């Protein structure tokens, strides 16, 4: 399996977070508790996805908030999107 690019990782994680927020809002609006539980699982999946794939392609360390940066804060090498 080919590792996704950092740009794709950030895009997918944002989509999952927005989906989770929308599910929470719909769950509250329709009084459907199961939608809120599903939203929590979607948001947990986004966090796990970021923890696994948001890493420097050179040193392999977690990028954290530096996912949109141009250089790795640990090794200093350029990050390709």
N, CA, C and O of each residue as an XYZ file, in Angstrom:
324
protein
N       0.832     -1.179      0.000
C       0.000      0.000      0.000
C       0.876      1.242      0.000
O       1.788      1.373      0.817
N       0.593      2.142     -0.917
C       1.372      3.363     -1.024
C       0.947      4.354      0.061
O      -0.242      4.544      0.316
N       1.923      4.970      0.683
C       1.648      5.938      1.736
C       1.092      7.229      1.116
O       1.650      7.732      0.141
N      -0.004      7.768      1.676
C      -0.577      8.997      1.105
C       0.319     10.201      1.368
O       1.074     10.221      2.340
N       0.233     11.198      0.504
C       1.031     12.408      0.681
C       0.493     13.194      1.873
O      -0.642     12.990      2.303
N       1.312     14.086      2.395
C       0.908     14.889      3.552
C      -0.298     15.758      3.234
O      -1.149     15.980      4.096
N      -0.379     16.249      2.013
C      -1.519     17.064      1.616
C      -2.809     16.246      1.675
O      -3.838     16.734      2.144
N      -2.750     15.009      1.202
C      -3.926     14.142      1.241
C      -4.286     13.761      2.679
O      -5.465     13.664      3.022
N      -3.280     13.549      3.506
C      -3.530     13.208      4.909
C      -4.285     14.336      5.602
O      -5.255     14.089      6.318
N      -3.844     15.567      5.393
C      -4.509     16.704      6.023
C      -5.913     16.904      5.469
O      -6.833     17.227      6.220
N      -6.088     16.717      4.174
C      -7.410     16.866      3.564
C      -8.385     15.823      4.105
O      -9.512     16.157      4.471
N      -7.959     14.573      4.155
C      -8.821     13.506      4.653
C      -9.175     13.726      6.121
O     -10.320     13.520      6.521
N      -8.202     14.142      6.919
C      -8.484     14.354      8.343
C      -9.454     15.514      8.549
O     -10.328     15.436      9.412
N      -9.315     16.588      7.772
C     -10.266     17.709      7.884
C     -11.663     17.276      7.471
O     -12.642     17.664      8.109
N     -11.774     16.483      6.418
C     -13.081     15.997      5.978
C     -13.719     15.152      7.081
O     -14.912     15.287      7.352
N     -12.938     14.287      7.714
C     -13.480     13.463      8.793
C     -13.930     14.306      9.978
O     -14.979     14.036     10.563
N     -13.148     15.328     10.341
C     -13.536     16.187     11.452
C     -14.812     16.961     11.139
O     -15.692     17.065     11.993
N     -14.927     17.503      9.935
C     -16.132     18.241      9.551
C     -17.337     17.299      9.526
O     -18.424     17.672      9.967
N     -17.151     16.090      9.018
C     -18.226     15.106      9.024
C     -18.668     14.793     10.451
O     -19.863     14.680     10.722
N     -17.713     14.654     11.356
C     -18.037     14.409     12.752
C     -18.828     15.543     13.368
O     -19.789     15.301     14.098
N     -18.441     16.772     13.088
C     -19.165     17.925     13.615
C     -20.582     17.982     13.047
O     -21.537     18.259     13.773
N     -20.714     17.720     11.753
C     -22.049     17.705     11.147
C     -22.928     16.612     11.746
O     -24.117     16.831     11.976
N     -22.359     15.451     11.996
C     -23.134     14.373     12.609
C     -23.576     14.745     14.022
O     -24.689     14.411     14.428
N     -22.723     15.429     14.769
C     -23.112     15.881     16.106
C     -24.268     16.874     16.012
O     -25.232     16.785     16.773
N     -24.170     17.814     15.084
C     -25.243     18.798     14.926
C     -26.560     18.140     14.504
O     -27.616     18.463     15.048
N     -26.500     17.220     13.539
C     -27.705     16.523     13.111
C     -28.273     15.649     14.234
O     -29.488     15.552     14.406
N     -27.380     15.022     14.989
C     -27.836     14.218     16.116
C     -28.552     15.044     17.162
O     -29.558     14.613     17.725
N     -28.037     16.220     17.418
C     -28.693     17.111     18.373
C     -30.018     17.629     17.815
O     -31.025     17.691     18.521
N     -29.997     17.996     16.545
C     -31.185     18.568     15.910
C     -32.329     17.554     15.826
O     -33.480     17.885     16.107
N     -32.003     16.312     15.435
C     -33.025     15.271     15.292
C     -33.227     14.450     16.558
O     -34.014     13.503     16.567
N     -32.522     14.805     17.624
C     -32.603     14.076     18.895
C     -32.266     12.591     18.706
O     -32.913     11.710     19.272
N     -31.243     12.347     17.898
C     -30.797     10.978     17.617
C     -29.437     10.764     18.286
O     -28.399     11.186     17.775
N     -29.472     10.107     19.427
C     -28.243      9.893     20.189
C     -27.246      9.030     19.419
O     -26.036      9.195     19.574
N     -27.744      8.110     18.592
C     -26.853      7.229     17.845
C     -26.011      8.017     16.836
O     -24.898      7.600     16.516
N     -26.517      9.146     16.328
C     -25.716      9.971     15.420
C     -24.542     10.617     16.154
O     -23.453     10.761     15.598
N     -24.774     10.996     17.390
C     -23.696     11.599     18.182
C     -22.628     10.559     18.484
O     -21.437     10.867     18.435
N     -23.030      9.343     18.794
C     -22.065      8.262     19.026
C     -21.281      7.971     17.746
O     -20.066      7.781     17.796
N     -21.966      7.935     16.597
C     -21.278      7.713     15.316
C     -20.285      8.836     15.038
O     -19.197      8.592     14.517
N     -20.661     10.067     15.387
C     -19.767     11.205     15.182
C     -18.500     11.067     16.012
O     -17.409     11.396     15.546
N     -18.641     10.584     17.230
C     -17.455     10.390     18.078
C     -16.515      9.343     17.482
O     -15.295      9.490     17.554
N     -17.081      8.288     16.893
C     -16.237      7.285     16.243
C     -15.547      7.857     14.996
O     -14.390      7.534     14.728
N     -16.245      8.694     14.245
C     -15.648      9.320     13.059
C     -14.501     10.240     13.484
O     -13.446     10.244     12.850
N     -14.699     11.009     14.538
C     -13.643     11.911     14.999
C     -12.461     11.138     15.587
O     -11.311     11.550     15.435
N     -12.739     10.030     16.252
C     -11.659      9.173     16.747
C     -10.872      8.585     15.580
O      -9.648      8.476     15.648
N     -11.564      8.210     14.518
C     -10.887      7.696     13.323
C      -9.983      8.769     12.716
O      -8.892      8.457     12.238
N     -10.424     10.026     12.730
C      -9.599     11.111     12.196
C      -8.336     11.286     13.032
O      -7.254     11.500     12.486
N      -8.469     11.197     14.342
C      -7.298     11.342     15.223
C      -6.311     10.203     15.004
O      -5.103     10.428     14.927
N      -6.821      8.990     14.904
C      -5.945      7.836     14.663
C      -5.281      7.950     13.301
O      -4.094      7.654     13.166
N      -6.033      8.376     12.287
C      -5.478      8.550     10.941
C      -4.330      9.567     10.963
O      -3.289      9.342     10.345
N      -4.520     10.684     11.675
C      -3.451     11.676     11.773
C      -2.241     11.129     12.517
O      -1.103     11.373     12.115
N      -2.472     10.401     13.584
C      -1.361      9.856     14.367
C      -0.531      8.859     13.564
O       0.679      8.749     13.764
N      -1.178      8.140     12.663
C      -0.470      7.123     11.884
C       0.230      7.730     10.671
O       1.368      7.366     10.374
N      -0.433      8.651      9.966
C       0.079      9.099      8.674
C       0.686     10.508      8.647
O       1.331     10.859      7.659
N       0.509     11.316      9.674
C       1.060     12.675      9.662
C       2.496     12.648     10.184
O       2.787     13.130     11.278
N       3.373     12.078      9.384
C       4.768     11.901      9.780
C       5.705     12.411      8.683
O       5.349     12.469      7.506
N       6.896     12.772      9.107
C       7.916     13.233      8.162
C       8.324     12.057      7.279
O       8.578     10.965      7.787
N       8.391     12.265      5.955
C       8.798     11.165      5.075
C      10.282     10.820      5.208
O      10.712      9.773      4.725
N      11.076     11.687      5.859
C      12.511     11.449      5.977
C      12.881     10.785      7.303
O      13.524      9.735      7.326
N      12.467     11.412      8.406
C      12.851     10.875      9.715
C      11.739     10.048     10.351
O      11.998      9.308     11.301
N      10.513     10.154      9.855
C       9.406      9.357     10.356
C       8.794      9.839     11.655
O       7.939      9.157     12.221
N       9.211     10.997     12.142
C       8.656     11.509     13.397
C       7.340     12.233     13.150
O       7.092     12.760     12.065
N       6.502     12.243     14.186
C       5.188     12.860     14.103
C       5.329     14.368     13.905
O       6.103     15.017     14.608
N       4.577     14.931     12.943
C       4.680     16.344     12.629
C       3.828     17.222     13.534
O       4.130     18.405     13.691
N       2.787     16.687     14.126
C       1.935     17.477     15.007
C       1.274     18.609     14.252
O       0.672     18.391     13.201
N       1.382     19.822     14.780
C       0.771     20.986     14.149
C       1.569     21.470     12.943
O       1.122     22.370     12.231
N       2.710     20.904     12.711
C       3.554     21.338     11.597
C       3.177     20.642     10.298
O       3.957     20.665      9.345
N       2.011     20.030     10.236
C       1.598     19.300      9.046
C       1.516     20.170      7.805
O       1.712     19.668      6.698
N       1.231     21.462      7.953
C       1.158     22.357      6.815
C       2.453     23.120      6.578
O       2.506     23.994      5.713
N       3.495     22.799      7.337
C       4.772     23.503      7.223
C       5.540     23.029      5.991
O       5.203     22.019      5.372
N       6.577     23.785      5.656
C       7.407     23.441      4.502
C       8.588     22.560      4.878
O       9.137     21.859      4.029
N       8.983     22.592      6.153
C      10.143     21.834      6.619
C       9.776     21.055      7.874
O       8.936     21.493      8.661
N      10.398     19.916      8.056
C      10.188     19.110      9.245
C      10.805     19.833     10.445
O      11.956     20.261     10.365
N      10.072     19.980     11.555
C      10.642     20.664     12.720
C      11.697     19.812     13.439
O      12.415     20.328     14.295
N      11.804     18.517     13.107
C      12.740     17.632     13.786
C      14.065     17.486     13.025
O      15.143     17.624     13.602
N      13.961     17.203     11.714
C      15.191     16.991     10.942
C      15.527     18.165     10.021
O      16.641     18.251      9.505
N      14.570     19.062      9.815
C      14.825     20.260      9.002
C      14.766     20.045      7.494
O      15.000     20.983      6.732
N      14.461     18.840      7.054
C      14.407     18.564      5.621
C      13.075     19.036      5.049
O      12.074     19.062      5.764
N      13.049     19.404      3.787
C      11.798     19.901      3.176
C      10.740     18.812      3.069
O      11.036     17.649      2.797
N       9.495     19.229      3.293
C       8.363     18.326      3.178
C       7.689     18.549      1.842
O       7.374     19.678      1.465
N       7.474     17.461      1.136
C       6.752     17.571     -0.141
C       5.310     17.233      0.128
O       5.023     16.254      0.817
N       4.364     18.046     -0.417
C       2.936     17.855     -0.186
C       2.412     16.711     -0.929
O       1.221     16.413     -0.843
